[in-house]
Structures are given as structure tokens and as C-alpha cells.
């Protein structure tokens, strides 16, 4: 068998490569319209998506604006690329959102709006509803990210405090046709949750958003409560008469990425088993379950025979209680290492396919049978690091961090546990 770490790295790379815009955009672009072709979008992959779109219409005039994360811009000829902050929004995202709404106003039935959406767009398209300041949205966003709320719950709140998300961008395009090309980074691949659904209708309500804030004890200003309680923050619902014709295509998803990784392992003669592409829950708890399954495979040969790889995706959460450097994938790995307790023959990699786990420019890390031993030799306490939510600090000291740089895509988390036998 190939070196376990190298094998896991190859699988992670295969997952990321399968979701590259240059690979998945060309077969989904629509034909040219009679009128104007406007390209808009938001997300960590949106700039690379824009470049791929330009390659599909090399001799035709198109125009547009997309907003991506700082450091994720690529050169485009006709589509303007703006960089803004993620995961907490900033003024650059707000100004880009205002310009985008203005760009799609006054269109006709002959025009086509091509909307390029990927993970991260919720923060990058930052335009608060009237009466809410950017500072208030930043504060609410930070609190939600630390609360342990799921991404679906967080985006429900975001949609109802936004002047552009929750279908409002689509409504601004009327009567032009809107075609959404979406790279999914959320469990379940619901377009309303990806970048908080700027160009699709939203079935959730202001009351749902209020319930999330109450569930996680998120303190918000009275005017935010009033906006939600009164219904003034209601998003655009399915069947709204002001919506244009909308076509939505999921061009890359977590499941597709996991299948690509499985094919890479199969090519090398290793069986892969995909346990789920939408697994949620506290990262440390998910790790205990995954670790328990891996130990049973190793010791009992059930439900799978080693050698094999257990693959999973989705988006776990971390309820932050410590002052460490966080990251849900490294939190998962720390807990997994403690669960496995150095079991021989079990290796793992977990990472975010966008190259950023939490707020660190680190995708994730590796775990091996000697992880705990090496940590103790360095004077590190894995249990203490976990209690402080300091996964990045822990794996950095060990030299086991996985750093990819900007991957220009995002199909959520990737977790692979190799049971070598």
C-alpha cells in the first residue's frame, strides 16, 4: 500500500480537483440571450467561476461583477472581480452588493443574468436591511459562528437581515431570466442555504430566524428583534409574482467530491465507503462516532473489511468555549486521536475543501497512530488543546497541518479515515 499520508493527500486533492470551476462550469453554461448577458456572483469560488465562464464565451461581449474572499481573485477580461471579507462581512462586501443590485436593475425579458454562487457568499454579499448597521450584522454573525448553530440556522438569520439575500437579488433582476450555477458547500445542497440564497426564493420565515436567535441565546439590538417580529425582514417566497424565471443548476457538490476521492483510492486498489455527505453535529462528537466505527472495522472486520477508507462530508460545528485557534476539522481530528488512542494502522485526514478551516489559512491536518505519542514528547496535552478549541495550535506544533492555499472552490468538509489492516 502507498504511504498512508500520501494516499490521503491524493484523495483530498482529487476531491478538490473535481470541484474546480474550469472542470464543472463548461457543460452547464446557457446559450447566449437575445439581449445582454450579465454575470454576477459571490463566494470563494466565484472569481474562478467567472474566469471559466469567460472561456465559454470567448468572442462574445459580456459584463458583470462578482465578489470573492480576499486572496481568491483571478484575472478576468470582462467581469469585474471585487474582494471582501469572510467569514465576518466588511464594507467592501457591502459596496459590492449595492453595485450588484444596481447592475441588474432595468433589465428586459431578452436579457440573461448568469449568477455564480459558491460557499462564502453569505458574508461576501453584505447588505443589511434598512435600519440595521453593518456593525450590528458583524456582531450577530460572530455570535452565531461561535454558538454551535448549524449553517442552515445561521443562514436563516442572515437571509432575514439582508437586503440582497433570500431571493432579493433574483427579484431585482425581473423580468430578465436568471440562471444559477451553484457549487454547494452545505449539507443537503439546498440552494436557499448556499450563500443564503440570493437568487432563489426562501421558504423560511422571520419567525424561524427569531427562533434561532432565541435557541442559541444570541443578544441582538431591539430594532433587529422588531424587524423580525413585525415581518418587515421577510424574504422572497416561492411563487412571488415579482420573481423572474429562475433556472438553478448544482454543478459541484460534496457528494461529487467524495465520489472523486473514492475513485482515486479505488484506482490504487483501496475500497472506499461513503458514510454520508451531509453529516452535522459537534465536531468532537462526530469524531467519537467515526472513531468508534473505525475501531470496529479494524478489530472486528465489520461492517467493512480492512484495508479500506471511511469517507464523509458535511459541516460540523464547534461551540467555542476556549481561546484557541479553532477550526472544526482540526477539532474533529483532535477528538478522533483521543478516541483512537494510537490504534495501529489507522490514519486520518480532515480538511475544508476551500483551504480555510475556521479563520486560519490552513485546510486541516493529519492524524496517525503516533500522533498522541509525539504530542506527549513535545509536552502537549491533547485533551487540554481540545478543551481550549486549539486544534490548529496542536497540529502546527506537530508539523501535521495540511496547507493548500486558496483552492478556488468550496464543497465543504472532507474527512477520510484509512484503516490499513
C-alpha positions in Angstrom: 0.0 0.0 0.0 1.1 3.5 -0.7 2.3 5.6 2.2 -0.9 6.3 4.2 -0.3 10.1 4.4 0.4 10.3 0.7 -2.7 8.3 -0.1 -4.9 10.5 2.0 -3.4 13.6 0.4 -4.1 12.3 -3.1 -7.7 11.6 -2.2 -8.1 15.1 -0.8 -6.6 16.6 -3.9 -8.9 14.6 -6.1 -11.9 15.9 -4.2 -10.8 19.5 -4.7 -9.9 18.9 -8.3 -13.4 17.6 -9.1 -15.0 20.8 -8.0 -12.7 23.2 -9.9 -14.8 25.7 -11.9 -12.8 25.0 -15.0 -13.9 21.4 -14.8 -17.6 21.8 -13.9 -18.7 25.1 -15.5 -18.4 24.4 -19.3 -21.1 21.8 -19.6 -23.6 24.0 -17.7 -23.4 27.4 -19.3 -26.6 28.5 -21.1 -26.8 29.7 -24.7 -26.4 33.4 -25.4 -29.6 35.5 -24.9 -31.1 37.9 -27.5 -30.2 40.8 -25.2 -27.5 41.4 -22.6 -25.5 38.8 -20.7 -24.9 40.0 -17.2 -22.6 37.8 -14.9 -22.9 38.3 -11.2 -21.9 36.1 -8.2 -20.4 35.7 -4.8 -18.4 33.1 -3.0 -14.9 31.8 -2.6 -15.1 30.1 -6.0 -16.9 32.9 -7.8 -13.8 34.5 -9.4 -12.6 31.2 -10.8 -16.1 30.5 -11.9 -16.2 33.9 -13.7 -12.9 33.1 -15.5 -14.4 29.8 -16.6 -17.5 31.5 -17.9 -15.4 33.9 -19.9 -13.7 31.0 -21.5 -17.1 29.6 -22.7 -18.0 32.8 -24.5 -14.6 33.8 -25.9 -15.8 36.1 -28.7 -18.9 37.5 -27.2 -19.5 40.5 -25.1 -20.5 40.0 -21.5 -20.3 42.2 -18.4 -20.6 41.7 -14.7 -19.4 41.8 -11.2 -18.5 39.0 -8.7 -17.3 39.3 -5.1 -14.9 36.8 -3.6 -12.7 36.4 -0.5 -9.5 38.3 -0.1 -6.8 36.4 -1.8 -9.1 34.5 -4.1 -9.3 36.9 -7.0 -8.2 35.7 -10.5 -7.7 37.7 -13.7 -10.8 38.2 -15.9 -11.2 40.3 -19.0 -14.8 41.5 -18.9 -16.2 40.6 -15.4 -15.0 42.7 -12.5 -13.7 40.9 -9.5 -14.1 42.5 -6.1 -12.5 41.1 -2.9 -14.2 41.3 0.5 -14.0 39.7 4.0 -15.1 36.2 5.1 -16.4 34.9 7.5 -17.3 38.3 9.0 -18.6 40.8 6.4 -16.9 44.2 5.7 -17.5 47.5 3.9 -16.1 46.1 0.6 -18.8 43.5 0.5 -21.5 46.0 1.3 -20.4 48.3 -1.5 -20.2 45.4 -3.9 -23.7 44.3 -3.0 -25.1 47.8 -3.7 -23.4 47.9 -7.1 -24.6 44.4 -8.0 -28.2 45.4 -7.3 -27.8 48.5 -9.4 -26.3 46.5 -12.2 -29.3 44.2 -12.6 -31.9 46.9 -12.4 -33.8 47.9 -15.5 -33.2 44.7 -17.5 -35.6 43.3 -20.1 -37.1 40.0 -21.0 -34.4 39.5 -23.6 -31.6 39.7 -21.0 -30.0 36.9 -19.1 -28.4 37.1 -15.7 -25.9 34.3 -15.0 -25.5 34.1 -11.2 -22.3 32.3 -10.0 -22.8 31.2 -6.4 -20.5 29.2 -4.0 -19.8 28.9 -0.3 -18.8 32.0 1.5 -21.3 34.2 -0.4 -23.3 34.9 2.7 -20.6 37.0 4.2 -19.3 38.4 0.9 -22.8 39.8 -0.1 -23.2 42.0 2.9 -26.1 44.5 2.6 -28.1 44.9 5.8 -31.8 45.7 5.7 -32.7 49.4 6.3 -32.3 50.3 10.0 -29.6 47.7 10.6 -25.9 48.7 10.5 -23.0 46.7 9.2 -21.5 46.7 12.7 -24.6 45.1 14.1 -24.6 42.4 11.4 -20.9 41.7 12.1 -21.7 41.3 15.8 -24.6 38.9 15.1 -22.5 37.0 12.6 -19.6 36.5 15.1 -22.0 35.4 17.8 -23.7 32.8 15.6 -20.4 31.4 14.4 -19.4 30.7 18.0 -22.8 29.4 19.1 -22.7 25.9 17.7 -25.7 26.7 15.4 -25.8 24.8 12.1 -25.1 26.5 8.8 -28.7 26.2 7.9 -29.8 28.0 11.1 -27.1 30.7 10.6 -28.1 31.4 7.1 -31.8 31.6 8.0 -30.9 34.5 10.2 -28.7 36.1 7.6 -31.4 35.9 4.9 -33.9 37.8 7.1 -31.5 40.6 7.9 -30.3 41.1 4.4 -31.4 43.4 1.6 -29.9 41.2 -1.1 -30.1 37.5 0.1 -33.2 35.3 0.5 -34.3 35.8 -3.2 -34.0 39.6 -3.2 -31.2 39.6 -5.8 -33.3 37.5 -8.1 -36.3 39.8 -7.7 -34.2 42.7 -8.6 -33.4 41.0 -12.0 -37.0 40.8 -13.1 -38.0 40.4 -15.9 -34.7 39.0 -17.2 -34.1 35.3 -16.9 -31.8 34.1 -14.1 -29.6 31.1 -14.4 -27.9 30.0 -11.1 -24.7 27.9 -11.4 -24.0 26.8 -7.9 -21.1 25.0 -6.1 -22.6 23.6 -2.9 -20.9 23.8 0.4 -23.9 23.0 2.7 -25.3 19.7 3.9 -28.3 18.7 1.8 -27.3 21.1 -1.1 -30.4 23.3 -0.6 -29.9 26.4 -2.9 -31.6 28.6 -0.3 -28.7 27.8 2.1 -25.8 28.2 -0.3 -24.6 31.8 0.2 -28.0 32.3 1.9 -29.8 32.0 -1.5 -29.5 35.5 -3.1 -31.1 34.4 -6.3 -33.6 31.7 -5.2 -36.8 32.0 -3.2 -36.8 31.2 0.5 -39.5 29.1 2.3 -38.2 30.1 5.8 -39.7 33.0 7.8 -38.8 35.8 10.1 -40.3 33.7 13.0 -37.8 30.9 12.1 -34.9 33.4 12.3 -36.2 34.7 15.7 -36.4 31.1 16.9 -32.7 30.5 16.0 -31.6 33.6 17.9 -33.6 32.6 20.9 -32.4 28.9 20.8 -28.7 30.0 21.0 -29.3 33.0 23.3 -27.9 35.4 20.7 -28.2 39.0 22.0 -29.4 41.4 19.3 -30.5 45.1 19.3 -34.2 45.8 19.8 -34.5 47.1 16.3 -33.3 43.7 14.9 -35.9 42.0 17.1 -38.6 44.4 15.9 -37.6 43.9 12.2 -38.1 40.1 12.6 -41.1 40.2 14.9 -43.0 42.6 12.6 -42.2 40.6 9.5 -40.5 43.5 7.8 -37.5 41.4 7.2 -39.5 38.7 5.3 -37.6 37.1 2.5 -38.9 36.4 -1.0 -41.2 33.3 -1.0 -41.7 30.7 -3.8 -44.4 31.9 -6.2 -43.7 35.6 -5.6 -45.1 37.5 -8.5 -42.0 39.7 -8.6 -39.7 36.8 -9.3 -38.3 36.2 -12.8 -37.9 32.9 -14.5 -35.2 31.1 -12.5 -33.1 28.1 -13.6 -30.9 26.5 -10.9 -28.1 24.0 -11.6 -25.9 22.4 -8.9 -22.6 22.0 -10.8 -20.4 20.6 -7.9 -21.5 19.1 -4.6 -19.9 17.4 -1.6 -21.2 14.0 -2.8 -19.5 14.5 -6.2 -16.2 15.4 -4.4 -16.4 12.3 -2.2 -17.0 10.1 -5.2 -14.0 11.6 -6.9 -11.8 10.8 -3.9 -13.2 7.2 -3.8 -12.3 6.7 -7.4 -8.8 7.8 -6.7 -8.5 5.3 -3.9 -10.1 2.5 -6.0 -7.5 3.2 -8.7 -4.9 2.3 -6.1 -6.8 -0.8 -5.0 -8.3 0.5 -1.8 -12.0 0.1 -1.1 -13.9 3.3 0.0 -17.2 3.6 1.8 -19.0 6.9 1.8 -20.8 7.3 5.2 -22.6 10.5 4.3 -22.1 13.8 2.5 -24.2 15.9 4.9 -23.0 14.9 8.4 -23.6 17.6 11.0 -23.2 18.0 14.8 -20.5 19.0 17.2 -17.1 18.2 15.6 -15.8 16.4 18.7 -18.9 14.2 19.0 -18.9 13.3 15.3 -15.3 12.2 15.8 -16.2 9.9 18.6 -18.7 8.1 16.4 -16.4 7.9 13.4 -13.6 6.7 15.6 -15.8 4.0 17.1 -16.7 2.8 13.7 -13.1 2.8 12.6 -12.0 0.7 15.6 -14.8 -1.8 15.0 -13.7 -2.1 11.3 -10.1 -2.6 12.5 -10.8 -5.1 15.3 -13.9 -7.0 14.0 -13.9 -6.5 10.3 -17.4 -5.1 10.5 -19.3 -3.6 8.7 -16.4 -3.4 6.3 -13.2 -5.4 5.9 -9.8 -3.6 6.0 -7.9 -2.2 4.2 -10.5 0.5 3.5 -11.2 4.1 3.8 -14.2 5.7 5.5 -15.2 8.9 3.8 -17.6 11.6 4.9 -18.5 15.2 4.3 -20.9 17.8 5.6 -20.3 20.7 8.0 -19.8 20.1 11.7 -19.9 22.8 14.3 -17.8 24.0 17.2 -19.3 25.6 20.3 -16.4 27.8 21.2 -15.6 27.8 24.9 -11.8 28.2 24.9 -9.4 30.8 23.5 -7.6 28.6 21.0 -7.3 28.9 17.2 -10.3 26.7 16.5 -11.3 25.1 13.2 -14.0 22.4 13.0 -11.8 19.9 11.1 -8.9 20.1 13.5 -11.3 19.9 16.4 -12.7 16.7 14.8 -9.1 15.3 14.4 -8.1 16.1 18.0 -11.2 14.3 19.3 -10.6 11.4 16.8 -7.0 11.0 18.0 -8.2 10.8 21.6 -10.8 8.2 20.6 -8.4 6.0 18.7 -5.7 6.2 21.4 -2.9 5.3 19.0 -4.6 2.2 17.5 -2.1 0.8 15.0 -2.9 1.0 11.3 -5.5 3.9 11.4 -4.7 7.2 9.8 -6.9 10.2 9.0 -7.1 13.5 7.2 -9.8 16.1 7.6 -9.9 19.4 5.8 -12.0 22.1 4.4 -12.0 22.0 0.6 -11.7 25.8 0.4 -8.3 25.6 2.1 -9.5 27.5 5.2 -10.6 25.7 8.4 -12.3 28.2 10.7 -10.4 31.5 10.4 -7.0 30.0 9.8 -5.3 29.8 6.3 -4.9 26.1 7.0 -7.2 23.5 5.4 -6.9 20.8 8.1 -4.5 18.2 9.4 -3.4 14.6 9.6 -3.7 12.1 12.4 -1.6 8.9 12.6 -1.1 6.1 15.2 1.9 8.0 16.7 0.0 11.4 17.0 -0.5 11.2 20.8 2.9 9.9 21.5 4.6 12.7 19.6 2.4 15.2 21.3 3.3 14.0 24.7 7.0 14.1 23.8 6.6 17.8 22.9 4.8 18.5 26.2 1.5 18.9 24.6 -1.8 17.8 26.2 -4.3 16.8 23.5 -7.2 16.9 26.0 -6.2 20.4 27.1 -5.9 21.6 23.5 -9.3 20.2 22.7 -10.8 21.9 25.8 -9.4 25.2 24.6 -10.6 24.7 21.0 -6.9 24.9 19.9 -6.7 22.3 17.1 -4.6 24.5 14.8 -2.1 25.2 17.5 -1.8 21.5 18.3 -1.3 20.2 14.8 1.0 23.1 13.9 3.4 22.1 16.7 3.4 18.5 15.4 4.0 19.6 11.8 0.9 17.8 10.7 -1.1 20.7 9.4 -2.4 20.5 5.8 -1.9 23.8 4.0 -3.3 24.1 0.4 -3.5 27.8 -0.1 -6.7 29.2 -1.8 -8.2 26.2 -3.7 -10.7 28.5 -5.6 -13.6 26.2 -4.8 -15.6 25.0 -1.8 -17.6 21.8 -1.4 -17.5 21.7 2.4 -15.5 19.5 4.7 -13.7 16.3 3.7 -13.0 13.5 6.2 -11.1 10.3 5.3 -10.2 7.6 7.8 -7.8 4.9 6.4 -7.9 1.6 8.2 -4.8 -0.2 6.8 -5.4 -3.5 8.4 
